[in-house]
Amino acid sequence: MLILGIETSCDETAVCIVSATGDKNTPAFSVLGNALNSQIKIHEQYGGVFPALAKREHSRNLIPLFKKTLEESGFGISNSQFLISNEQVEDIKAILTKEPELQEQFLAYLPKIEKPSIDAIAVTVGPGLEPALWVGINFARALSLLWNIPIIPVNHMEGHIVSVLVDREITKSKFLISDPQTKDRKLSTNNSPILFPALALLISGGHTELILIESWGTYTNIGQTRDDAVGEAFDKVARMLGLPYPGGPEISRLATKSRFSNTGQPTPYPLPRPMLHTKDFDFSFSGLKTAVLYLTQELKTLTEKDKEVIAREFEDAVTEVLVTKTKKALEHYGAQTLIIGGGVIANTHIRKAFEALVTEHPHIKLFFPSLALSTDNAVMIACAGYMQHLTQTPDHTATPLLVAKGNLSF
């Protein structure tokens, strides 16, 4: 089954074509073409993602990325005949009326190529920034109309869960940038089976949540942040310390320097561990962020060493809360597998802490996505679409609900 994946939930525009085979216990994925554009440099001056700019960039970049993906996959072949009727043109214009730049590029490119042998389109419908989500959704709707192929609406967070099914570490030069010289585009399936019940900890710029997985497609949210997401807290604390956006890598860099130079020494600036001992599985990082703010105001002028020590204590506090809450949930539900997904898992200290946790509990299997698939990407959306295809009973009479849901949950 060939699946076109589309991801526009935040500040990455991503398109891919994945060949998917196998059943829900032994899926296998092969990436035929893939392209991604990050908007970090554009949003850097705002210290976070500016929704209107994100929407504009998605509209501007989807067709170039789509074209690149098709060509890499061996599709996108020119056809001298126009394969589109006047009625279709008007319908597509109506669908893309709020994305005029995308509409213009779509109608200039799509009628001139042969229809590829794609079986379905998987597109992110939430959670995320609604203006950004709508660009990807409307692009998928226009393609579906033109090619007469079905759309699979995908929960972005399910994409992060399913991303662990892809096992091999892939470098940016070979994968995310889609080097045309790369012959090895196969993503090996993780041969170690996921044992249920499983628990997923999803940590990113916009999300911190614990998901109980009874089987593929059966998810229950058992805990979430009551205020700031962990990635959001990293960015805000970085801003307090005068560090550039995105803040996560900068906090980690300073924290690592502090650990190296102050091994075994207690911190002079202790920070709270919010909700560490509550009986539920929820999180809160707003109080921790505020404690850093008060500390920086008290110190007034921060030396480089101050920044390193604060970064280390903040990262330690976040890690302790994440590990403690997750451990409690694992024990409560008797989970056999722990999946950790989302961009924050690229943090080395947090990864090592969870590796240490499962060392103490060897009956629990731990799965991380490859670093290339930990941040937002279209591959995880295509793979999640395939798992939906395998686990959901198809209703050929129903049209999927294609609505952008910024706060979509399980």
Order of alpha helices (4+ residues) and beta strands (2+ residues): beta-beta-beta-alpha-alpha-alpha-alpha-beta-alpha-beta-alpha-beta-beta-beta-beta-alpha-alpha-alpha-alpha-beta-alpha-beta-alpha-alpha
